[in-house]
Amino acid sequence: MKLGELATQIGARVLTPPRRRAGVEVTRVYAGDIISDLLREASETTLLVTHLASPQLLRVAELMDLAGICFVQGREPTPEIVAAAAERGIVLMVSPLDLFETCGALHACTHPAGPAEP
């Protein structure tokens, strides 16, 4: 599913224009708050879901060419972080839901048929 569609489906507010990332197909969602884990797990089709709203996270997003970052529980990054992300073409969004609920909503969007049979 495309990044903009995911934001709409989960009720997230997009803080930066998707420009070059609008058409990116998100194939993976990774939730976490430890930067070293994010570096290991991130890719260009990964949407990162996190509580972190730090400038270091933008650097990770830039290095790994992440599809975007979704902050949870209505956590707002500073205006400086939003401006830096917009300048770099990094999509930022804010979900009103907590981490667990956001991931559940994203899973429901990306796997509408439910879990696969074993």
CYANA upper distance limits for C-alpha pairs under 8 A (distance plus 0.5 A):
  1 MET  CA      5 GLU  CA      7.16
  1 MET  CA      6 LEU  CA      7.08
  1 MET  CA     25 GLU  CA      5.81
  1 MET  CA     26 VAL  CA      6.12
  1 MET  CA     27 THR  CA      7.80
  1 MET  CA    109 CYS  CA      8.26
  1 MET  CA    110 THR  CA      6.89
  2 LYS  CA      6 LEU  CA      6.81
  2 LYS  CA     22 ALA  CA      7.49
  2 LYS  CA     23 GLY  CA      6.31
  2 LYS  CA     24 VAL  CA      6.03
  2 LYS  CA     25 GLU  CA      4.99
  2 LYS  CA     26 VAL  CA      6.34
  3 LEU  CA      7 ALA  CA      6.89
  3 LEU  CA     21 ARG  CA      7.97
  3 LEU  CA     22 ALA  CA      6.66
  3 LEU  CA     23 GLY  CA      7.51
  3 LEU  CA     24 VAL  CA      6.68
  3 LEU  CA     25 GLU  CA      7.03
  3 LEU  CA     26 VAL  CA      6.74
  3 LEU  CA     67 ALA  CA      7.85
  3 LEU  CA     68 GLY  CA      8.07
  4 GLY  CA      8 THR  CA      6.90
  4 GLY  CA     18 PRO  CA      7.87
  4 GLY  CA     22 ALA  CA      6.63
  4 GLY  CA     23 GLY  CA      8.46
  5 GLU  CA      9 GLN  CA      6.61
  6 LEU  CA     10 ILE  CA      6.74
  6 LEU  CA    106 LEU  CA      7.55
  6 LEU  CA    109 CYS  CA      7.55
  7 ALA  CA     11 GLY  CA      6.52
  7 ALA  CA     12 ALA  CA      5.36
  7 ALA  CA     13 ARG  CA      7.36
  7 ALA  CA     14 VAL  CA      7.48
  7 ALA  CA     93 MET  CA      7.69
  8 THR  CA     12 ALA  CA      6.71
  8 THR  CA     13 ARG  CA      8.36
  9 GLN  CA    109 CYS  CA      7.59
 10 ILE  CA     95 SER  CA      7.80
 10 ILE  CA    102 THR  CA      7.65
 10 ILE  CA    105 ALA  CA      6.40
 10 ILE  CA    106 LEU  CA      7.22
 11 GLY  CA     95 SER  CA      7.07
 11 GLY  CA     96 PRO  CA      7.99
 12 ALA  CA     93 MET  CA      6.48
 12 ALA  CA     94 VAL  CA      5.67
 12 ALA  CA     95 SER  CA      4.80
 12 ALA  CA     96 PRO  CA      7.22
 13 ARG  CA     93 MET  CA      5.82
 13 ARG  CA     94 VAL  CA      5.67
 13 ARG  CA     95 SER  CA      7.07
 14 VAL  CA     91 VAL  CA      7.94
 14 VAL  CA     92 LEU  CA      6.49
 14 VAL  CA     93 MET  CA      4.68
 14 VAL  CA     94 VAL  CA      7.02
 15 LEU  CA     82 VAL  CA      7.41
 15 LEU  CA     91 VAL  CA      7.84
 15 LEU  CA     92 LEU  CA      5.86
 15 LEU  CA     93 MET  CA      5.87
 15 LEU  CA     94 VAL  CA      7.89
 16 THR  CA     82 VAL  CA      7.29
 16 THR  CA     85 ALA  CA      7.58
 16 THR  CA     86 ALA  CA      5.83
 16 THR  CA     89 GLY  CA      8.38
 16 THR  CA     90 ILE  CA      7.76
 16 THR  CA     91 VAL  CA      5.91
 16 THR  CA     92 LEU  CA      6.06
 16 THR  CA     93 MET  CA      7.89
 17 PRO  CA     86 ALA  CA      7.34
 17 PRO  CA     89 GLY  CA      8.23
 17 PRO  CA     91 VAL  CA      7.08
 18 PRO  CA     22 ALA  CA      5.13
 18 PRO  CA     89 GLY  CA      7.52
 18 PRO  CA     90 ILE  CA      7.89
 18 PRO  CA     91 VAL  CA      5.98
 19 ARG  CA     89 GLY  CA      7.36
 20 ARG  CA     89 GLY  CA      7.20
 21 ARG  CA     67 ALA  CA      7.09
 21 ARG  CA     89 GLY  CA      7.80
 21 ARG  CA     90 ILE  CA      8.09
 21 ARG  CA     91 VAL  CA      7.59
 24 VAL  CA     45 THR  CA      7.39
 24 VAL  CA     67 ALA  CA      7.07
 25 GLU  CA     45 THR  CA      6.77
 26 VAL  CA     45 THR  CA      5.29
 26 VAL  CA     46 THR  CA      6.35
 26 VAL  CA     47 LEU  CA      6.99
 26 VAL  CA     67 ALA  CA      7.31
 27 THR  CA     45 THR  CA      6.06
 27 THR  CA     46 THR  CA      6.88
 27 THR  CA    110 THR  CA      8.38
 28 ARG  CA     45 THR  CA      6.79
 28 ARG  CA     46 THR  CA      5.22
 28 ARG  CA     47 LEU  CA      6.87
 29 VAL  CA     46 THR  CA      5.92
 29 VAL  CA     47 LEU  CA      5.31
 29 VAL  CA     48 LEU  CA      6.47
 29 VAL  CA     49 VAL  CA      7.61
 29 VAL  CA    103 CYS  CA      8.27
 29 VAL  CA    106 LEU  CA      8.23
 30 TYR  CA     38 LEU  CA      8.30
 30 TYR  CA     41 GLU  CA      7.72
 30 TYR  CA     42 ALA  CA      7.99
 30 TYR  CA     46 THR  CA      7.26
 30 TYR  CA     47 LEU  CA      6.82
 30 TYR  CA     48 LEU  CA      5.55
 30 TYR  CA     49 VAL  CA      6.54
 31 ALA  CA     48 LEU  CA      6.36
 31 ALA  CA     49 VAL  CA      5.00
 31 ALA  CA     50 THR  CA      6.22
 31 ALA  CA     99 LEU  CA      8.05
 31 ALA  CA    103 CYS  CA      7.96
 32 GLY  CA     37 ASP  CA      7.97
 32 GLY  CA     38 LEU  CA      7.45
 32 GLY  CA     48 LEU  CA      8.14
 32 GLY  CA     49 VAL  CA      7.06
 32 GLY  CA     50 THR  CA      5.92
 32 GLY  CA     51 HIS  CA      8.26
 33 ASP  CA     38 LEU  CA      8.21
 33 ASP  CA     50 THR  CA      6.22
 33 ASP  CA     51 HIS  CA      6.89
 33 ASP  CA     52 LEU  CA      6.53
 34 ILE  CA     38 LEU  CA      6.92
 35 ILE  CA     39 LEU  CA      6.78
 35 ILE  CA     57 LEU  CA      7.78
 35 ILE  CA     60 VAL  CA      8.20
 36 SER  CA     40 ARG  CA      7.01
 37 ASP  CA     41 GLU  CA      6.71
 38 LEU  CA     42 ALA  CA      6.17
 38 LEU  CA     60 VAL  CA      8.15
 39 LEU  CA     60 VAL  CA      7.13
 39 LEU  CA     64 MET  CA      7.71
 42 ALA  CA     46 THR  CA      6.35
 42 ALA  CA     48 LEU  CA      8.18
 42 ALA  CA     64 MET  CA      6.65
 42 ALA  CA     66 LEU  CA      7.03
 43 SER  CA     64 MET  CA      6.20
 43 SER  CA     65 ASP  CA      6.99
 43 SER  CA     66 LEU  CA      6.10
 43 SER  CA     67 ALA  CA      8.17
 44 GLU  CA     64 MET  CA      7.05
 44 GLU  CA     65 ASP  CA      5.44
 44 GLU  CA     66 LEU  CA      4.99
 44 GLU  CA     67 ALA  CA      5.81
 45 THR  CA     66 LEU  CA      6.86
 45 THR  CA     67 ALA  CA      5.67
 46 THR  CA     66 LEU  CA      6.17
 46 THR  CA     67 ALA  CA      5.89
 46 THR  CA     68 GLY  CA      7.66
 47 LEU  CA     66 LEU  CA      7.11
 47 LEU  CA     67 ALA  CA      5.94
 47 LEU  CA     68 GLY  CA      5.54
 47 LEU  CA     69 ILE  CA      6.25
 47 LEU  CA     70 CYS  CA      7.60
 48 LEU  CA     66 LEU  CA      8.05
 48 LEU  CA     67 ALA  CA      8.47
 48 LEU  CA     68 GLY  CA      6.79
 48 LEU  CA     69 ILE  CA      5.22
 48 LEU  CA     70 CYS  CA      6.48
 49 VAL  CA     69 ILE  CA      6.50
 49 VAL  CA     70 CYS  CA      5.23
 49 VAL  CA     71 PHE  CA      6.42
 49 VAL  CA     72 VAL  CA      7.49
 49 VAL  CA     99 LEU  CA      7.75
 49 VAL  CA    102 THR  CA      8.47
 49 VAL  CA    103 CYS  CA      8.11
 50 THR  CA     69 ILE  CA      8.04
 50 THR  CA     70 CYS  CA      6.90
 50 THR  CA     71 PHE  CA      5.70
 50 THR  CA     72 VAL  CA      6.66
 50 THR  CA     99 LEU  CA      7.58
 51 HIS  CA     71 PHE  CA      6.14
 51 HIS  CA     72 VAL  CA      6.24
 51 HIS  CA     73 GLN  CA      8.25
 51 HIS  CA     75 ARG  CA      7.49
 51 HIS  CA     99 LEU  CA      8.22
 52 LEU  CA     57 LEU  CA      7.76
 52 LEU  CA     71 PHE  CA      7.69
 53 ALA  CA     57 LEU  CA      7.43
 53 ALA  CA     71 PHE  CA      7.78
 53 ALA  CA     75 ARG  CA      8.14
 53 ALA  CA     76 GLU  CA      7.88
 53 ALA  CA     77 PRO  CA      5.66
 53 ALA  CA     78 THR  CA      8.27
 53 ALA  CA     81 ILE  CA      8.45
 54 SER  CA     58 LEU  CA      7.67
 54 SER  CA     77 PRO  CA      7.87
 54 SER  CA     81 ILE  CA      7.87
 55 PRO  CA     59 ARG  CA      7.25
 55 PRO  CA     81 ILE  CA      6.70
 56 GLN  CA     60 VAL  CA      6.99
 57 LEU  CA     61 ALA  CA      6.73
 58 LEU  CA     62 GLU  CA      6.58
 58 LEU  CA     81 ILE  CA      8.19
 58 LEU  CA     85 ALA  CA      7.25
 58 LEU  CA     90 ILE  CA      8.34
 59 ARG  CA     63 LEU  CA      6.53
 60 VAL  CA     64 MET  CA      6.47
 61 ALA  CA     65 ASP  CA      6.02
 61 ALA  CA     66 LEU  CA      5.46
 61 ALA  CA     68 GLY  CA      7.87
 61 ALA  CA     69 ILE  CA      8.27
 61 ALA  CA     90 ILE  CA      7.75
 62 GLU  CA     66 LEU  CA      7.31
 62 GLU  CA     88 ARG  CA      8.05
 62 GLU  CA     90 ILE  CA      7.91
 66 LEU  CA     90 ILE  CA      8.18
 67 ALA  CA     90 ILE  CA      7.98
 67 ALA  CA     91 VAL  CA      7.63
 68 GLY  CA     90 ILE  CA      6.46
 68 GLY  CA     91 VAL  CA      5.13
 68 GLY  CA     92 LEU  CA      6.44
 68 GLY  CA     93 MET  CA      8.38
 69 ILE  CA     90 ILE  CA      8.25
 69 ILE  CA     91 VAL  CA      6.77
 69 ILE  CA     92 LEU  CA      5.50
 69 ILE  CA     93 MET  CA      6.83
 70 CYS  CA     92 LEU  CA      6.44
 70 CYS  CA     93 MET  CA      5.24
 70 CYS  CA     94 VAL  CA      5.99
 70 CYS  CA     95 SER  CA      7.14
 71 PHE  CA     75 ARG  CA      6.39
 71 PHE  CA     76 GLU  CA      7.89
 71 PHE  CA     92 LEU  CA      8.12
 71 PHE  CA     93 MET  CA      6.71
 71 PHE  CA     94 VAL  CA      5.23
 71 PHE  CA     95 SER  CA      6.56
 72 VAL  CA     94 VAL  CA      6.41
 72 VAL  CA     95 SER  CA      5.36
 72 VAL  CA     96 PRO  CA      6.69
 72 VAL  CA     97 LEU  CA      6.48
 72 VAL  CA     98 ASP  CA      5.91
 72 VAL  CA     99 LEU  CA      6.22
 72 VAL  CA    102 THR  CA      7.64
 73 GLN  CA     94 VAL  CA      8.19
 73 GLN  CA     95 SER  CA      6.60
 73 GLN  CA     96 PRO  CA      5.32
 73 GLN  CA     97 LEU  CA      5.48
 73 GLN  CA     98 ASP  CA      5.13
 73 GLN  CA     99 LEU  CA      7.63
 74 GLY  CA     94 VAL  CA      6.21
 74 GLY  CA     95 SER  CA      6.11
 74 GLY  CA     96 PRO  CA      4.99
 74 GLY  CA     97 LEU  CA      7.58
 75 ARG  CA     94 VAL  CA      7.17
 75 ARG  CA     95 SER  CA      8.46
 76 GLU  CA     94 VAL  CA      7.51
 77 PRO  CA     81 ILE  CA      6.55
 77 PRO  CA     82 VAL  CA      7.06
 78 THR  CA     82 VAL  CA      6.93
 79 PRO  CA     83 ALA  CA      6.57
 80 GLU  CA     84 ALA  CA      6.60
 81 ILE  CA     85 ALA  CA      6.55
 82 VAL  CA     86 ALA  CA      6.62
 82 VAL  CA     92 LEU  CA      7.91
 83 ALA  CA     87 GLU  CA      6.65
 84 ALA  CA     88 ARG  CA      6.76
 85 ALA  CA     89 GLY  CA      6.46
 85 ALA  CA     90 ILE  CA      5.33
 85 ALA  CA     91 VAL  CA      7.42
 85 ALA  CA     92 LEU  CA      7.76
 86 ALA  CA     90 ILE  CA      6.45
 86 ALA  CA     91 VAL  CA      7.71
 95 SER  CA    102 THR  CA      7.34
 97 LEU  CA    101 GLU  CA      6.20
 97 LEU  CA    102 THR  CA      5.99
 98 ASP  CA    102 THR  CA      6.45
 99 LEU  CA    103 CYS  CA      6.66
100 PHE  CA    104 GLY  CA      6.67
101 GLU  CA    105 ALA  CA      6.60
102 THR  CA    106 LEU  CA      6.64
103 CYS  CA    107 HIS  CA      6.50
104 GLY  CA    108 ALA  CA      6.67
105 ALA  CA    109 CYS  CA      6.82
106 LEU  CA    110 THR  CA      6.68
107 HIS  CA    111 HIS  CA      6.18
107 HIS  CA    112 PRO  CA      8.35
108 ALA  CA    112 PRO  CA      5.81
108 ALA  CA    114 GLY  CA      7.73
111 HIS  CA    115 PRO  CA      7.74
